[in-house]
Structure formats: C-alpha cells, structure tokens
Amino acid sequence: MALPKHRMTSYYGGFPDGVKWLLVVNTVVFVLLYVGGDAVWQHFKLLSLVPALTVNQFPYFVWQLFTYMFLHRGLTHWLFNMLGLWMFGAPIEQDWGTRRFLKYYLLCGVAAGCCDAGLRMVVGDPSIGTIGASGAIYGLLVAFGLLYPEAPVLMFLLFPMKAKHMVMIFAGIEFLMTLGPNNGVSSIAHLGGMAFGYLYLKRRLPAVRLPDFGGAYRQWKLKRAKRKFQVYLRRNGGGRGPWVN
C-alpha cells in the first residue's frame, strides 16, 4: 500500500492503541519514580540497562534491553520522549497497524540498547545504567522521515522544515555529540536506533519475528476447552466414542 509523502504529524491527531498504551506505561512508571524519589528508584534500578550485567552475565539480564525503555527520571526527559512518541508514532501506527508499529518500536529500542551496552563495555563505565525511550523514539523519527519525507514538521517545535531534512539534522547532531565530551546522554543509543530503523525499513536486515503471544494464548484456551469437554464426556458415559479426538 502506497503511503502519503505529505502525512501530517499528530499535532491534532488521536491516540491509536499502541501509542496510547506506551504512553500509559511510560507515564505510570515515571510518576512512580518522580513521586517516590530514591526510595522507589531502588526497586526499579535493576530494570535499567547495565552493561556489566547485560553483557558480562549474559543471558541472565538480557531483559534489561527491553525494560530500560520504560524508565524516565527527569521531567523534560520523559516529556520530550512522550511528545515524540505521540507526534511521530501515531501517524505511523495508523498506517501500519498496531502490531507492526509495536514490533518496530521495540526492535529499535533493543538495537539502541545493544549499541549503548557494546560501546560502554569498551570505552565507558559498564556499571552505570542507561534509561529512557530515546533510542526507540529516534527510530520513529527515521521511519517518519522515510515514509513521509515531504511532510512539514516543526523541529524543536519552532523551525518549520521537511521531515527528511529534520532527520538528517538530528542524525548530524547526534554524531557530533558522540565525538564530544560525555554529557550524560547516550548519543550512541540514539544513533543505534536511527541506524537500525533505516536498515530495517530499507530491507537490509533479516526479518525478525516477535513471539505470537496472542496465538499461543488462543491455542492454550482451545486445548483447555478440549480437555474439559473430554472430561464431561467421560463423566456422562460418552467418552468412548471414536469421534472424540
């Protein structure tokens, strides 16, 4: 299906299911951490991406590549990530559908985490955790720029330009930041999310299938119903019929 090159961002759009639930989960976790402070953070910090655990103790902490995306401690950090998720994620989900959108979003976040963990194992402090959905959000920026290159956007909510130019500028900024001093922002994760998104959408990577949890649940319900039916037949003297399978 051909997609419109002039698709608008969701300044006035709605909240499709995938974006809505990502916003809800991220916001609930942020509020808990913001209100609870360090006392609550002690119970959540193991969900951050710590290369010393994720890499050195692989595969026992590999789930951190997923959970770190849902942690935000700073107000502006959470606010701008959620704004980007809504503005650029909503139109993509509306055109792709929820399952494909969530698959892409999560894969970009995991790829960004892999880049961050790999680099910090070599030239950083692998004992410090990384948090935030920025890697996945930057993957959405790339997707928006590739799908709707001529769409008008407001970079930093101030400067009007085409989506494809905005993506190029962000990529250049993040590349320059990786060459500068450490400012506490994982620019390599941002670039990792962008690079993965570009290669994935350009079909330069092998297809990745997410587990079909919905299908597995339906199969489980079907088997359970079948067992209950067989028990019912046995109790009522009808369990010996050859048609029971």
Steps between C-alpha positions, in 0.01 A plus 500: 500500500642836399532748784451875468829692489335804658359325810451740791637447847247453779476856623123458472483121470368234729657221699505161325520200732875434483599861560236536770623204704864595459411847631305352791774258609778757468298762684397271787860390555625859478246627754594222741869587472440876507280491808681221682851632442805297593303268727291373208792515256682235705227255399512597133869555424559136413271561200752747355755386241824417681760356259696341786192282557347476152827410327723345766221284642323422174228375464373547856438874470422522129149625585658833596525574125122523509415639842739799489277662236222559753703685762525881516606704801524856369184695413634638171644161406162335540304790348697530175516124448125466544438800275713340229324166546161663451592739218690253282374165625126560462497557121735205448278268704191624319655397168681184615267358761572442869691171479746616233548834675575346841736248343698776332503723808623226733762373256641852460517534878676166542746581219575837663562323830738254334701787352514680833603189694759397243671839490505545877657159544793633295539870582261580785391401846300178461371518856283808433145437382334655196132590499252657260307438178711737289657225288156372399374857445791576267406186310152648457654824369681304229183311411303823473769658284512200265124449478399867473813687385312809382283534811532840671626481858609744768849414617528578872139623461641819345659454157281381208668262256447176312513176697794362299709808583413478868621140516829592332558785745426282802734231371776758452449644847515159666813406304677816610395439860662157495831671420471754781539467877272276702184696586300217652294446183547176308534635147618160381163357604325770296716424197452128554122538494520713186742265321295192582178671389654603169647157423185322611269710285735481203491119524872479575442281806352150527136483601439479874191328634361583841341218701128469426381517860141551390506186285663299777232613746222403258656156452522456876132592542403259223693212661350578840149502356570170325616339826191625684278363226667159517461494878132585457455215251669250728286601798186465294587163347580633156876500510545178300370623172757479217419855390661652811847624398 
